Amino acid sequence: MRLEGIGLGHRYGRGDWLFQGVNLSLATGEIVGLAGPSGSGKTTLGRILAGHERPLLGRVTLDGQPCPSKGYHPVQMVLQHPELAVNPRWRIRRVLEESWQPEPAVLEALGIEEQWLERKPVELSGGELQRICIARALGPGTRFLIADEMTTMLDAITQAQVWHAVLEVARARGLGLLVISHDRPLLGRLCQRVIDWEEQIQREYHSP
Amino acid sequence: MRRSIPPGADRSRNRPLNLRRSTLLIIAGTALMLLAILIIGLLIDEQSLVTQPQLRNQAPSPSHWFGTDWLGRDMFARTMKGLLLSIRVGLFGAVASTLLALTFGLLAATGGKRVDRFISWLIDLFLSVPHLVTLIMIAYISGGGLRGIVIGIALTHWPSLARVLRAEAMQIRQAEYVRISERFGKSRFWIARHHVLPHLLPQLMVGFLLLFPHAILHEAAITFLGLGLSPHQPAIGIILNESMRYLSTGMWWLAIFPGISLIIVVRLFGMLGERLGMLLDPRRAHE
């Protein structure tokens, strides 16, 4: 399966265009990095690819077909701020099992402990919460995962543990991974290829 | 309150707990008093409402706390019966209005742009006309009497709460976790039921309690104007209306006691609602 963004462009309100005419392609089984400084529109691109937002220009296709607007979306996204991504009133177990029943092996690999599940989101740290969000996004219908600064808030050891687990699942299921980060060394270690976001925007601007 | 505490004072340990306790105490106290009024109103039988000409125009005394009127009826019994009626009408009006507000608020927030525009228009329409005018119109159209009042109150008190609920629901609809839920394939209805509704419940409860005083005051106002009930029914508005004619003869107790009772009940409901709101709102829970 191939996820493609064709001629994407977006801006908020009447502000400046964040990007215009961006083309991007990602196949299942591929691990691609997207590197660029903060505030340059990487997150917006991720949100568009995952269907959280509709692009003002261009379209997103899956194998040439438009993405489904109903049902489980094959492109899932893990956000930078897990506190915003979970309902603060729900218990963790409910958050975790909103989309599917994650296998114990996945939970263990991500370092999720059984005792967290009965707590409320405010009682977990950002890193713990983020692992819940990752496990939640790895449902059986997921074909692509967009990781937007997914492990920025974690220390190096936990970062390594989480990425190890995610890469394992991605390899086993043949998921396509788009890793968005400003941390180039991390991308260099994880990804098969890295897209330089600034370079891409520049190029698209200057080509008519 | 906060400003009066000198900097460095230990307010984290004592203050919030004490205020929280006092808030709980006020909630319990007001609820108890309202319950007492309700029970007294229910316990007083119709016998004490009969006219006793030999006891006409008596000033307040230990046997007739609120005095008697020009027909010798005990004013305490009439006042309590009137309050009971007010609370009943208020209860029904507030329940119906809250349900309407919830339905409209949720529909506006989840039903799409066109539905939202229509409901917002409806809210503006109702809010742009004074409550009492719509209330009288609806009460008149629906046949007057107690039924007219109840329908009128139910249909006129929902807009402001509906607006609040709509705004809250809209905010939740924009939340990231709702976007994610949508991408998990959850339906609009599922999201409204599981994500939005639980967030609205505190607002709903406080809104419900704060509707009470409005409904009660409007019930009193409309019966005062003589639009609702027949004159021999004990309603606070009717009592006040009748007493107007006797005030100049020096029978002050006819208006003072029922009036004060009405104000007390209204304030009790208001306080209950406000304190409960403070307790339930996480941002204000520690004030």
Interface residues (C-beta under 8 A of the other chain):
Chain A: A50 G51 H52 K70 G71 Y72 H73 V75 Q76 M77 L79 H81 L84 A85 V86 N87 R89 E98 S99 G139 G141
Chain B: A175 E176 Y177 R179 I180 S181 R183 F184 G185 K186 H195 P198 H199
